[in-house]
Amino acid sequence: MKVICNGTVIAESDNTVVVERNHYFPKKAANEIKDRVAFRKGIRVEE
């Protein structure tokens, strides 16, 4: 399983846990997204 954002792989692992159709990655697999928050579709983020 890979997480790709703007063409860059930000997490990759064969060891994900699926809860309510969402994949949860081990911390080591997601170093690029450490200390970040994920927002679901429909949430508006402004700068």
Secondary structure, DSSP 4 states (H G I P E B T S, - for coil): -EEEETTEEEEE-S--EEETTEEE--GGGGGGGTT-----TT-----
